[in-house]
Each structure stands twice: as C-alpha cells, then as structure tokens.
Amino acid sequence: MAHRPIFSSRIASILTLIGLAVGLGNVWRFPYMMGQYGGSAFLFIYLVFTILFAVPALMSEMALGRITRKGPIGAFQEIFGRQWGTIIGGMIIFTVGMATSYYAVVIANLLYTSWFSIFRTFTSENIYDFELGLGRGRLQYAITVIAIWGSLFIIYKGLRKGIEPLSKLFVPLFLISFIYLIINALNLEGATVRVIEFLQADFSALKPEHIYAALGQSFFSVGLGGSFMILFGSYLSKNESIPRLALTSTLGDVVAALLAALFIIPTILVFGLDMTSGPTLIFYTLPQLFSQMPGGWLVGSIFLVALSLVALLSLIFALEVIVGSFLDLSFLKDHKLKIILVVGLIECLIALPSAFDSNLIGVLDLIFGSGMMVLGSTLALIGLTKGLRKKAVLDEIFQDTDNRWKDLFYFWIKWVVPIALILVLAGYIYSSFF
C-alpha cells in the first residue's frame, strides 16, 4: 500500500472538505446555473439529486480512496485492472485538468474583483471601469498564471504545511462575511417580495437539460467525479467516520448554495440584472450590491478576499488530484517537482482560450463540470461494487458497526444510483442531438 499523508485532526479534515465543497461551486456556479436552467425548479431538482445520489456517491468515493490509499489513476487500476484502470483514470485526470483550466480563470476574475474593491472601491461611477478590466484577456490571463503557480507552490509544501493551515484560516472568515452579506441583500428595498415571487417554481417548464444541469451541480458542488473525493479519502485516517463526514460536507454545501442564492438573487432582481447571463453573473452582481450597502467597501472587500482564498483552496485540491495521481505511478513517484512543473505549464496553456473568451467557460463547464463529473462518479461506483468485496466496502464505510441499512445502502450504490445517473446522461444526450 502506497504511503499517504494523513490529515492531522478531525477539524482539519472537516474544514478542508467544507472549503473544497463550498468554494466557487456555490457562490459562482450555483446562481448562474439556477438562472440558466429552470430557476427555482432547478433548486428543487438539485436538492433531490443531492440527497438521493450525491450523499451515497460521496461516501463511496471516500471509501474507495481510503481503501486504496491512492489517487484516481491508482484507485481505478485496483478496481478495473491496470489497462482499463489506467484508461479510465487518465480520462478522469483529463477531465479535472480541463475543469481546472477554466476554473483558474474564474478565480483570476475573482482576484481582480477583490483588488478593485480594495483599492478602487465600487461606486456607481466606476463600475464601468471595473467591467472593462474584467474583459481584458491579457490581464485576466496573467492573474490566472499567478494563481496556478501559487497553488502549485502550496502543493509542493504538502498537505499539513500547505493545505491544512489555509483551510483553518480561510473557511471561518468566508462563512462570517457570507452571513453579513445575506442580511444586507435581503434588506434591499423590495428584495423579500421579489425573492418570494422567484421561488414559485414552474415545473412544467423543466427540460432534460435542466435536469441534467441540476444533477451536474449536485455532483460538482460536493466535489464528486471519481477524482477529488477519492484523493480526499486517501488522506483520511481509519478512525474518521465516512458517513459523518459526507453528511457534514453535504449539509454545509446545501446550506451554502441556499445562502448564496439568498444574497445573489435578491441583488439581481432588485437591480434588474439578467439571471441568464451565465458564468459572469456574480461579477456584475456583487459590485452593484457593494456600491449600495452600508460599509460596502469593508465588508465587500473582506468577503471577496475570503471567497478568493476559499476558491484557491479548491484550485489547490484540483491540482493536487492531478499531481497526486501521477505520483502514484511507480516510475514517477520520486519526481514530484518535475510533475508540478509539467502540470503547471499544461494548465497555463489550456487556460489561455477561456481567459480571452468568457463564453467558452459556460460551454466547458457544462461538459466537464457536469457531464464528465457525473460519468466519473458513475464509473467509481461501478468499480467499487464490482472490483471489491461487498464486506470490504461496507466495513470501510460503516467501520464494522451493526447497521441494519447496510444491505439497502449497498444495493442503492450498486444498482439504483449508477442506473439513474446513466439514464439522466442518456436523456440529455438524446434531447441534444435528436
């Protein structure tokens, strides 16, 4: 069994998991996905998918990581064999790499927004200047490159010296500023009435792509996809309760998504912004809110900095998935620095198009942030239940406790969840091409 670093404490593992799950997945992605794919009906479908499918999948991926003590490539090799495991694991790493490339650009946009808030202050007079800077591809690409190499430096420092300290500092700061913003957003004139109207769901308007997008959001936001949570699980000590961690993370993620909606959506509705404007939605929403709210400069700047740091935590873990997976290969295990340099160069290269065309981010996000994440998690579930003994899987998840729901849980992750995910993916593909 390969040596893996282990989280130093329960609080370190929980804060890292919350930071990984919350991040931009809820503040950046959730509001724009909700706006584009069915409004409040999307919210309901997202919650159903999260409870029924994401939680069991989360527990399963963590268990796979802890059993194998390896990243995606090594874990898939153990459950599918060397040839197919390498192919599937390689596909997962390619997916993570593509998602990371545009995610890094979004973080660059966020870092620029933070800088503008601190040093220029958002006012009704200079918001146009901010939007001009946001659209400058060369500037955003330069910040993207800095974010990528800064994250890789943290990875080089390691789990306990790099990732853990950042989680303990950034996550609490982010949550405190988050709550204050919600209070101010809901105090905007007419905000409460508009939110109530918006939350009246129209399920008759739901289309296959809306259901597909909701499924993708539930998996993306908690870090599923046969990648992040396998690596996270490989760092867990045997004493950690996987069900408790999974439920804590999912609850935090769902609450964060709802809270994000409670301060993004009122602002959009009050200021008459376009809910369907896509991945750039929060970058046109937050400046409007900060320019109007009491103490907007201070609170807005604190929030943006905290959000940027939490987002960087997700970027660090995404890059760690890639680097850690290659380190699992025997012929590369002693070449961490070389792997980091190569990964950094490749990520900088494939991030270039997204930095110059924000419309590309939405397209890539639907493919890699939704579809490929769901496919990766489906393959992880199939491999876990086909490639490992039932007793080993259940003992890893439930730690030999006498749980009467064990057999039902196993049936659920072996048959119900994979079949449901495949049907949703197939339905979306069919509706898109036929």
C-alpha positions as CSV (number, residue, x, y, z in Angstrom):
1,M,0.0,0.0,0.0
2,A,1.4,3.4,-1.0
3,H,2.3,5.8,1.7
4,R,0.0,8.8,2.0
5,P,0.0,11.8,4.3
6,I,-3.0,11.9,6.7
7,F,-5.0,14.8,8.0
8,S,-3.6,15.9,11.4
9,S,-7.0,16.2,13.1
10,R,-10.8,15.9,12.6
11,I,-11.3,19.6,12.4
12,A,-8.6,19.9,9.7
13,S,-10.3,17.3,7.6
14,I,-13.8,18.8,8.1
15,L,-12.7,22.4,7.3
16,T,-10.7,21.2,4.2
17,L,-13.8,19.3,3.0
18,I,-16.1,22.2,3.5
19,G,-13.7,24.6,1.8
20,L,-13.4,22.1,-1.1
21,A,-17.2,21.6,-1.4
22,V,-18.3,25.2,-0.9
23,G,-15.8,27.4,-2.7
24,L,-17.0,28.8,-6.1
25,G,-19.2,25.8,-6.7
26,N,-22.0,27.6,-4.8
27,V,-21.2,31.3,-4.9
28,W,-20.1,31.4,-8.6
29,R,-21.7,28.3,-10.2
30,F,-24.9,27.7,-8.4
31,P,-26.6,31.1,-9.0
32,Y,-25.7,31.2,-12.7
33,M,-26.8,27.5,-13.2
34,M,-30.0,28.2,-11.4
35,G,-30.6,31.3,-13.6
36,Q,-30.0,29.5,-16.9
37,Y,-31.6,26.1,-16.2
38,G,-35.1,26.4,-14.7
39,G,-34.9,28.9,-11.8
40,S,-36.4,27.7,-8.6
41,A,-37.5,24.4,-10.2
42,F,-33.7,23.8,-10.7
43,L,-33.3,24.3,-6.9
44,F,-35.8,21.6,-6.1
45,I,-34.3,19.0,-8.5
46,Y,-30.8,19.9,-7.2
47,L,-31.8,19.1,-3.6
48,V,-33.4,15.8,-4.6
49,F,-30.3,14.7,-6.5
50,T,-28.0,15.7,-3.7
51,I,-29.9,13.8,-1.0
52,L,-30.6,10.6,-3.1
53,F,-27.5,10.3,-5.2
54,A,-24.7,12.7,-4.2
55,V,-24.5,11.6,-0.5
56,P,-24.2,7.9,-1.2
57,A,-21.7,8.6,-4.0
58,L,-19.7,10.8,-1.7
59,M,-19.4,8.1,0.9
60,S,-18.5,5.6,-1.8
61,E,-15.7,7.7,-3.3
62,M,-14.2,8.5,0.1
63,A,-14.2,4.8,0.9
64,L,-12.5,3.9,-2.4
65,G,-9.8,6.4,-1.7
66,R,-9.2,5.2,1.9
67,I,-9.2,1.5,0.9
68,T,-6.6,2.0,-1.9
69,R,-4.7,5.0,-0.4
70,K,-4.2,6.2,-3.9
71,G,-5.4,9.0,-6.2
72,P,-7.8,8.4,-9.2
73,I,-5.4,6.5,-11.5
74,G,-4.1,4.2,-8.8
75,A,-7.5,3.6,-7.4
76,F,-9.1,2.8,-10.7
77,Q,-6.2,0.4,-11.5
78,E,-7.0,-1.5,-8.4
79,I,-10.7,-1.9,-9.2
80,F,-10.6,-2.2,-13.0
81,G,-7.2,-3.7,-13.6
82,R,-4.0,-2.0,-14.9
83,Q,-5.1,-1.5,-18.5
84,W,-8.7,-0.3,-18.1
85,G,-7.9,1.4,-14.8
86,T,-5.2,3.5,-16.5
87,I,-7.5,4.4,-19.3
88,I,-10.4,5.4,-17.0
89,G,-8.1,7.1,-14.5
90,G,-6.4,9.0,-17.3
91,M,-9.8,10.2,-18.6
92,I,-10.7,11.4,-15.1
93,I,-7.4,13.3,-14.8
94,F,-8.0,14.9,-18.3
95,T,-11.5,16.0,-17.0
96,V,-10.0,17.5,-13.9
97,G,-7.3,19.2,-15.9
98,M,-9.9,20.8,-18.3
99,A,-12.2,21.9,-15.5
100,T,-9.2,23.3,-13.6
101,S,-8.2,25.4,-16.6
102,Y,-11.4,27.5,-16.8
103,Y,-11.9,27.4,-13.0
104,A,-8.5,29.1,-12.6
105,V,-9.7,31.9,-15.0
106,V,-12.8,32.4,-12.8
107,I,-10.5,32.7,-9.8
108,A,-8.5,35.2,-11.7
109,N,-11.6,37.2,-12.3
110,L,-12.4,37.0,-8.6
111,L,-8.9,38.1,-7.6
112,Y,-9.2,41.1,-9.9
113,T,-12.6,41.9,-8.4
114,S,-11.1,41.7,-4.9
115,W,-8.2,44.1,-5.9
116,F,-10.7,46.5,-7.4
117,S,-12.9,46.5,-4.3
118,I,-9.9,47.2,-2.0
119,F,-8.1,49.8,-4.0
120,R,-10.7,51.5,-6.1
121,T,-14.0,50.8,-4.2
122,F,-17.1,50.0,-6.1
123,T,-19.3,53.1,-6.9
124,S,-22.0,53.7,-9.5
125,E,-19.4,55.9,-11.4
126,N,-16.6,53.3,-11.7
127,I,-18.4,50.0,-12.2
128,Y,-17.9,50.5,-16.0
129,D,-14.2,50.7,-15.4
130,F,-14.3,47.5,-13.5
131,E,-16.2,45.7,-16.3
132,L,-13.6,46.9,-18.8
133,G,-10.8,45.4,-16.7
134,L,-12.7,42.2,-16.3
135,G,-12.9,41.9,-20.1
136,R,-9.2,42.4,-20.7
137,G,-8.0,38.9,-21.7
138,R,-4.3,39.6,-21.2
139,L,-4.8,40.9,-17.7
140,Q,-7.0,38.1,-16.6
141,Y,-4.7,35.5,-18.1
142,A,-1.7,37.0,-16.3
143,I,-3.6,36.7,-13.0
144,T,-4.6,33.1,-13.9
145,V,-1.0,32.1,-14.4
146,I,-0.1,33.6,-11.0
147,A,-3.0,31.7,-9.4
148,I,-1.9,28.4,-10.9
149,W,1.7,28.6,-9.9
150,G,0.9,29.9,-6.5
151,S,-1.4,26.9,-5.9
152,L,1.3,24.5,-7.2
153,F,3.7,26.0,-4.7
154,I,1.3,25.2,-1.9
155,I,1.1,21.6,-3.2
156,Y,4.9,21.4,-3.2
157,K,4.8,22.3,0.5
158,G,2.5,19.3,1.2
159,L,-0.8,18.5,3.0
160,R,0.0,19.6,6.6
161,K,2.3,22.5,5.8
162,G,0.2,23.9,2.9
163,I,-3.4,22.8,2.5
164,E,-4.4,22.4,6.2
165,P,-3.3,25.8,7.5
166,L,-5.1,27.6,4.6
167,S,-8.3,25.7,5.3
168,K,-8.3,26.6,9.0
169,L,-7.8,30.3,8.2
170,F,-9.9,30.9,5.1
171,V,-13.1,28.9,5.7
172,P,-14.3,30.6,9.0
173,L,-13.5,34.0,7.6
174,F,-15.5,33.3,4.5
175,L,-18.6,32.0,6.4
176,I,-18.7,35.0,8.7
177,S,-18.6,37.6,5.9
178,F,-21.1,35.4,3.9
179,I,-23.8,35.7,6.5
180,Y,-23.4,39.5,6.8
181,L,-23.9,39.9,3.1
182,I,-27.1,37.9,3.1
183,I,-28.6,40.2,5.7
184,N,-27.7,43.3,3.7
185,A,-29.0,41.8,0.4
186,L,-32.4,40.9,1.9
187,N,-32.7,44.4,3.4
188,L,-32.6,46.0,-0.1
189,E,-35.9,47.7,-0.9
190,G,-38.4,45.1,-2.3
191,A,-35.9,42.2,-2.1
192,T,-38.0,39.9,0.0
193,V,-41.1,40.2,-2.2
194,R,-39.1,39.6,-5.3
195,V,-37.4,36.5,-3.9
196,I,-40.8,35.0,-2.8
197,E,-42.1,35.5,-6.4
198,F,-38.9,34.0,-7.8
199,L,-39.2,30.9,-5.6
200,Q,-42.6,30.0,-7.1
201,A,-41.3,27.1,-9.2
202,D,-42.7,26.3,-12.6
203,F,-42.0,22.6,-13.0
204,S,-43.9,22.4,-16.3
205,A,-41.1,24.4,-17.9
206,L,-38.4,21.8,-16.9
207,K,-36.5,20.3,-19.8
208,P,-34.0,17.4,-20.0
209,E,-31.1,19.9,-20.0
210,H,-32.4,21.4,-16.8
211,I,-32.5,18.1,-15.0
212,Y,-29.0,17.2,-16.4
213,A,-27.6,20.6,-15.2
214,A,-29.1,20.1,-11.7
215,L,-27.5,16.6,-11.4
216,G,-24.2,18.1,-12.6
217,Q,-24.4,20.9,-10.0
218,S,-25.2,18.5,-7.1
219,F,-22.1,16.4,-8.0
220,F,-19.8,19.4,-8.9
221,S,-20.5,21.3,-5.8
222,V,-19.7,18.5,-3.4
223,G,-16.6,17.5,-5.3
224,L,-17.7,14.2,-6.9
225,G,-16.4,12.9,-10.2
226,G,-14.1,10.0,-9.4
227,S,-11.4,12.4,-8.5
228,F,-11.4,14.9,-5.6
229,M,-13.2,12.7,-3.1
230,I,-11.1,9.6,-3.9
231,L,-7.9,11.7,-3.2
232,F,-9.5,13.2,-0.1
233,G,-10.5,9.7,1.1
234,S,-6.9,8.6,0.7
235,Y,-5.8,11.2,3.2
236,L,-8.4,10.1,5.9
237,S,-7.4,8.2,9.0
238,K,-9.1,4.9,9.7
239,N,-10.8,6.5,12.7
240,E,-12.8,9.0,10.7
241,S,-16.4,8.3,10.2
242,I,-17.1,8.5,6.4
243,P,-20.9,8.8,6.9
244,R,-20.5,11.7,9.3
245,L,-18.0,13.5,7.0
246,A,-20.2,13.0,4.0
247,L,-23.3,14.3,5.7
248,T,-21.5,17.2,7.3
249,S,-20.0,18.2,3.9
250,T,-23.3,17.8,2.0
251,L,-25.2,19.8,4.7
252,G,-22.6,22.6,4.5
253,D,-22.7,22.5,0.8
254,V,-26.5,22.7,0.5
255,V,-26.7,25.5,3.1
256,A,-24.0,27.4,1.3
257,A,-25.9,27.0,-2.0
258,L,-29.1,28.3,-0.4
259,L,-27.3,31.2,1.3
260,A,-25.6,32.1,-1.9
261,A,-29.0,32.3,-3.6
262,L,-30.3,34.5,-0.8
263,F,-27.8,37.2,-1.4
264,I,-27.1,36.9,-5.2
265,I,-30.7,36.5,-6.3
266,P,-32.2,39.5,-4.4
267,T,-29.5,41.7,-5.7
268,I,-30.1,40.5,-9.3
269,L,-33.9,41.1,-9.0
270,V,-33.7,44.5,-7.3
271,F,-31.1,45.9,-9.7
272,G,-32.8,44.4,-12.8
273,L,-29.8,42.3,-13.9
274,D,-30.1,39.3,-16.2
275,M,-30.3,36.0,-14.3
276,T,-29.4,34.1,-17.5
277,S,-26.1,36.0,-18.1
278,G,-24.1,32.8,-17.4
279,P,-20.6,32.4,-15.7
280,T,-20.0,36.2,-15.3
281,L,-23.2,36.6,-13.3
282,I,-21.6,37.3,-9.9
283,F,-19.1,39.7,-11.3
284,Y,-21.9,42.0,-12.4
285,T,-24.0,41.4,-9.2
286,L,-21.6,41.8,-6.4
287,P,-20.3,45.3,-7.4
288,Q,-23.9,46.6,-7.5
289,L,-24.5,45.2,-4.0
290,F,-21.3,46.6,-2.5
291,S,-21.8,50.0,-4.0
292,Q,-25.2,50.3,-2.3
293,M,-24.9,48.6,1.1
294,P,-23.7,50.3,4.3
295,G,-20.0,49.6,4.8
296,G,-19.8,48.0,1.4
297,W,-16.2,48.7,0.9
298,L,-15.0,47.0,4.1
299,V,-17.4,44.0,4.2
300,G,-17.4,43.6,0.4
301,S,-13.6,43.5,0.3
302,I,-13.4,41.1,3.2
303,F,-15.9,38.8,1.6
304,L,-14.2,38.9,-1.8
305,V,-10.8,38.2,-0.3
306,A,-12.2,35.3,1.8
307,L,-14.0,33.9,-1.3
308,S,-10.9,34.2,-3.4
309,L,-8.9,32.3,-0.8
310,V,-11.5,29.5,-0.4
311,A,-11.7,29.3,-4.2
312,L,-7.9,29.0,-4.3
313,L,-8.3,26.1,-1.9
314,S,-10.4,24.3,-4.4
315,L,-7.9,25.1,-7.2
316,I,-5.1,23.7,-5.0
317,F,-7.0,20.5,-4.4
318,A,-7.8,20.1,-8.1
319,L,-4.2,20.4,-9.0
320,E,-3.3,18.1,-6.1
321,V,-5.6,15.5,-7.7
322,I,-3.6,15.7,-10.9
323,V,-0.1,15.8,-9.2
324,G,-1.0,13.1,-6.7
325,S,-2.3,10.8,-9.4
326,F,0.9,10.9,-11.3
327,L,2.9,10.4,-8.1
328,D,1.0,7.1,-7.7
329,L,2.7,5.7,-10.8
330,S,5.8,3.8,-9.8
331,F,8.1,5.4,-12.4
332,L,7.1,8.9,-11.4
333,K,6.9,8.7,-7.6
334,D,10.2,10.3,-7.0
335,H,9.7,13.2,-9.4
336,K,7.2,15.5,-7.7
337,L,8.9,18.8,-8.7
338,K,9.1,17.7,-12.3
339,I,5.4,16.7,-12.3
340,I,4.4,20.0,-10.7
341,L,6.4,22.0,-13.4
342,V,4.8,20.0,-16.3
343,V,1.3,20.2,-14.9
344,G,1.7,24.0,-14.4
345,L,2.8,24.5,-18.0
346,I,0.0,22.4,-19.4
347,E,-2.7,24.2,-17.2
348,C,-1.4,27.6,-18.2
349,L,-1.6,26.6,-21.9
350,I,-5.2,25.2,-21.8
351,A,-6.4,28.1,-19.7
352,L,-5.5,30.6,-22.4
353,P,-8.7,30.3,-24.5
354,S,-11.0,30.8,-21.5
355,A,-9.2,33.9,-20.4
356,F,-9.9,35.6,-23.7
357,D,-13.5,34.3,-24.2
358,S,-15.7,34.1,-21.2
359,N,-18.5,32.4,-23.3
360,L,-16.2,29.4,-23.6
361,I,-16.3,28.9,-19.8
362,G,-20.0,28.1,-19.8
363,V,-19.7,25.5,-22.6
364,L,-16.7,23.8,-21.0
365,D,-18.4,23.9,-17.6
366,L,-21.5,22.0,-18.9
367,I,-19.3,19.4,-20.5
368,F,-16.6,18.9,-17.9
369,G,-18.2,20.4,-14.8
370,S,-21.4,18.5,-15.2
371,G,-21.3,15.6,-17.7
372,M,-17.8,14.2,-17.1
373,M,-18.1,14.6,-13.4
374,V,-21.3,12.5,-13.3
375,L,-19.7,9.9,-15.6
376,G,-16.6,9.7,-13.4
377,S,-18.6,9.2,-10.3
378,T,-20.7,6.5,-12.0
379,L,-17.6,4.6,-13.0
380,A,-16.2,4.9,-9.5
381,L,-19.5,3.4,-8.1
382,I,-19.4,0.6,-10.6
383,G,-15.8,-0.2,-9.9
384,L,-16.2,-0.1,-6.2
385,T,-19.1,-2.6,-6.2
386,K,-17.7,-4.8,-8.9
387,G,-14.0,-4.7,-8.2
388,L,-14.0,-5.0,-4.4
389,R,-15.8,-7.4,-2.0
390,K,-19.1,-6.3,-0.5
391,K,-17.9,-6.8,3.0
392,A,-14.7,-4.8,2.5
393,V,-16.7,-1.9,1.1
394,L,-19.4,-1.8,3.8
395,D,-16.8,-2.3,6.6
396,E,-14.8,0.7,5.2
397,I,-17.8,2.9,5.2
398,F,-19.6,1.8,8.4
399,Q,-16.5,0.7,10.3
400,D,-17.8,-2.7,11.3
401,T,-20.8,-1.2,13.1
402,D,-24.1,-3.2,13.2
403,N,-26.2,-1.1,10.8
404,R,-29.4,-2.6,9.5
405,W,-29.4,-0.3,6.5
406,K,-26.1,-1.7,5.2
407,D,-27.6,-4.1,2.6
408,L,-30.0,-1.5,1.3
409,F,-27.2,1.1,1.0
410,Y,-25.1,-1.4,-1.0
411,F,-28.0,-2.2,-3.3
412,W,-28.5,1.6,-3.7
413,I,-24.9,2.4,-4.7
414,K,-24.5,-0.8,-6.8
415,W,-27.7,-0.5,-8.9
416,V,-30.0,2.4,-8.3
417,V,-27.5,5.3,-8.3
418,P,-25.5,4.2,-11.4
419,I,-28.6,3.4,-13.4
420,A,-30.2,6.7,-12.5
421,L,-27.1,8.6,-13.5
422,I,-26.7,6.8,-16.8
423,L,-30.4,7.5,-17.6
424,V,-30.1,11.2,-16.9
425,L,-26.9,11.4,-19.1
426,A,-28.5,9.4,-21.9
427,G,-31.7,11.6,-21.8
428,Y,-29.7,14.8,-22.0
429,I,-27.6,13.4,-24.9
430,Y,-30.7,12.2,-26.8
431,S,-32.5,15.5,-26.3
432,S,-29.4,17.4,-27.5
433,F,-28.8,15.5,-30.7
434,F,-32.2,14.1,-31.8
